[in-house]
């Protein structure tokens, strides 16, 4: 895989917040509704960024339905060297942390929004992240209290919106986009998932969820379309098997689409204003 010529700069974050001492760019991955493939996109984008030579982590903030551990084939509890901080789990060169590592697989997490938000913020702050170029935060779907509070408390370089081309999905995705705008978090781009399906038997191409919804949304709000990803059974099967398509089939059409989206994301982050010199010194 190609390595970048140099590491990305630490980007400016929301007013009143300072960048994380060991993370140059924290990027929220959100969606207006569930079922659009946000977690699958987060995991494969993270692996694609790592394959491009970046140092990457994923924080699974989907507290009521954590799926990142399973998608990366990880299980067990993370270690704590001092009974406070937590060592990240690692797979395919990507650092990860999830509430899913701390509870049993089939145990429902029952907690109200303020407590859930506090738990997620603590996971972000107490995890002993490596010196990362990018940390992707897989947010819960929707635009409720948890999402709003997280994007106000965690220093973000920007956000990525995941949607399908379907009208109802883009309608909800627009709400997520406006939420980020409201709290002055720049939207780095839109990922249109499940954009096209190619029959594995005959090669016939179908747009099962409509056509061009993500592209129209990007044009309407003046943000980049980072990529249009295919609807393929291999993506689902590899996620279920704990080996993302970007790892299991790196030369496949789907993996290449994720890699192009990752390259576009790197470009957009590179356009962001730099953090102040004082903050940058802690990341050198």
N, C-alpha and C positions, 0 to 999 in steps of 0.2 A: 504494500500500500504506500501511497505517496505521503510524505511528511511535510508539514508546513515549514516555510523558510524560517519563521520565528514564531514565538508564542504570542497569542493575542494580548492586547492591552486590557487593563482593568477598566471596565466601563463605569460611567457615571450612574448613580442610582437615585432613588426618590429623595426629595428634600427631607432633611432631618434624619436620614439614615446614612450609615457608613458601610462600604463594601466589607464583606467577610474577609478576615485577615489572610485566609489561605485559598480563597476562591476568586478568580478574576471576573467571572461572569455567571451570575445566577439567572437562569431563564425559566420562567413559569410556562408550563404547557397546560392549556385549559381548553374547555369545550363548554358549550351551552347546555348540552344534554349528554346522557350516558349512551353507550352503544355505538359510538362513532369511531372507536379504535384508538382512543387517546393514549391508553397505557401501552398498547402495541407500538404506536408511533413513537412514544417517549423512549422505549427500550431500544428500538431499532435505530432511532436517530442517535442515541447515546453510543451505541456500538459503531455506527457509521462514523461519528466524530472521532472515536478512538482509532478507527482504522485509517483515518486521515492524519493521524499523528498527534491528536490532542489528548490531554489528560482530562478525563471525564468522570462524572458521578451522576447518580440518579437518586433523588429523594422521593420515595413513594408517599405522597401526602393524601392519597385516596383512602382515608382512614377507615371508612366503613366497608370498603371492598378492595383491600390491598392485593394486587396481582403481580407486582413486579418480581417478588421472590420466585414465584412459580415460573414466570416467563424466562427467568435467568437460571432456572434449575438450582436455586439455592434453598437451603433449609437450615434449621438449627438456630441457636441464639448467638448474637454477637458478643464478643468479649468486652469486659469493662476493666481497665487496668487500675482504676481508683474508686470503683463503685459509684461513679458519677458520669464520667465521659464514656463513650461507646466507640469501639472500633468498627469501621464500616465493613460490611461483607463485600466480597469481590468476585466478579465473574467476567470472563472475556475481556479483562483489562479495565473494567468499569467498577468504580466504587459505588456501593449502594447502601441505603438505609430505608427501613420500612417498619411500620408498626406490626406488619405481618411476621417479622422475626421475633416479636416479643409476646405473641399470643398463639394459642393453638389454632391449627388450620380451620377447624370447624366451630370455633368459639366466636359468637357474635360480639362485636364491640359496641356496648351500649353506653353512650355518654352524650351529654348535651354539648351544643356548639362551643360555648366558652371553654369548657374543659378539653374538648377535642382540639381546639385551636392552640391552647396552651401546650398540649402534648406534642403537637406537630412542631410548634416553634422550638420547644425543648429538644426535639430530635434533630432539628437543623443546627441548633447552637451547640449541643453536647456531643455530636458525632465528630470524631477525630479525622476529618476529611484530609486527604493528601493535598498537596499543592495542585489545585485543579484549574484548568482553563475554563471549563464549563461544568456547571451543576444544573441538570434539568430537574425541575420539580413537577412531578405528575400530580396535578391538582385534582380534587374531587370534581365531578361534573356539576355544572350549574353556577349560579351567581349569588349564593346565599351568604350567611354570616361568616361561615368558615372561610370561604374563598376570599371574601372582601377583607377580613381581618388579616389573613395570611399575607395578602399582597400589600397590606399597609405596614406590616411588621418586618417582613423579610426584604433585604436590599436586593432589588432586581435590576438587571441590565435591560430586561425586556421580556416580552411574552410571545408565545406562539399559540395560535388558535387552530384547533383541529376540528374539521367538519366533514360531512359527506356532501355530495352534490344536491341531496334532497332538500326541497324547499323548507320543510319543517326543521331540518337540522341547521340550515344556514340562518333561519330566523332566530334560533336560540344561540347560535354562534355569534351573531351580531350583538346580542346582549352581553356575552362574555367580552367581546371586543370593547364595547362601551364601558364596561366595568373597569377595564384596565385604563382606558382613556381618562375616566373619572378620577382615578388615583394617580394619574400622571406617570403611568408605566407604558413605555412605547411598545407598540405591537410590531415585532420584527417581521412577522409574516404569517401567512395562512397555509396550512397543509390540507389539501383536499384528499381525503381518504376514500377508499372504495370507489374510485372514479370510473373504472372500467373493468369489465370481466371478459376474459378470453376463454372460450370453451376449451378444455384440455383435450377433447376428442376431435373436434372439427375445426377449431381455430376461429369460430364465429365470435365477433366482438359485440358486446352488449353493454349499455349504460343502465344498469339495473336500478340505480338510485337517481336517475336523471343525469343531465349533462351540463357541465360548465358552471355549476352553482358556486363553487369556490372561487373560480376565476371572476365571476360577476361580482361577488362580494369583495374580493380584493380590489377590483377596479372602483367599486362604489366608495370604498373607504380610503383609497389611495395607499394601500399597503401591498407589499410583494406577495405573490403566490410562490411559496417556496418549492412546491411540487405537487403533482397529482399522483397518488399511489394506487396501484391496482388492487382489485378484489380477487384474491387467490387463495385457494384452499391450503397451499403450502405455508402461507403466512400464519394461518390459524394453527395448523398442525405443528409447526415448529415452535410456536409460542407455547402450545400445550405441552410439548416435549421438553421445554426448558432450554431450547437452543434456537435463538432468534434466526430468522431467515437470513439476516446479514452475516451471521456466523456459519450457519449450516449450508447455505447456498450463495456464497458471496458474489458469484458471477451471474446469478439469476436476474431476470428483468426487475423483479421486486427489489432485490438488494441494491441494484444500480439506481433505482428510483429513490430509495432512501439516501443513498450516498450523494446523489445530486441535490436533494433537499438539504442535506447536511452542509454541503459546499455553499449553497445559497445562504444558509443560516450564518455560516462563518463570515460571509461577505457582509451581511447586514449588521452583525455585531461589530465588524470592523469600521462601520460608519458611525457608530455611537461615540459621543464625546468621551474623552478620557476622564477617569477619576483624578482628583487633585494629586499633585506631586507628593504631598505628605502621606496620602493613603497608598499611593503606588509603592512607596519605599518598603512597606510591609510585605509586598508581594514579590519583590525582586529576589 
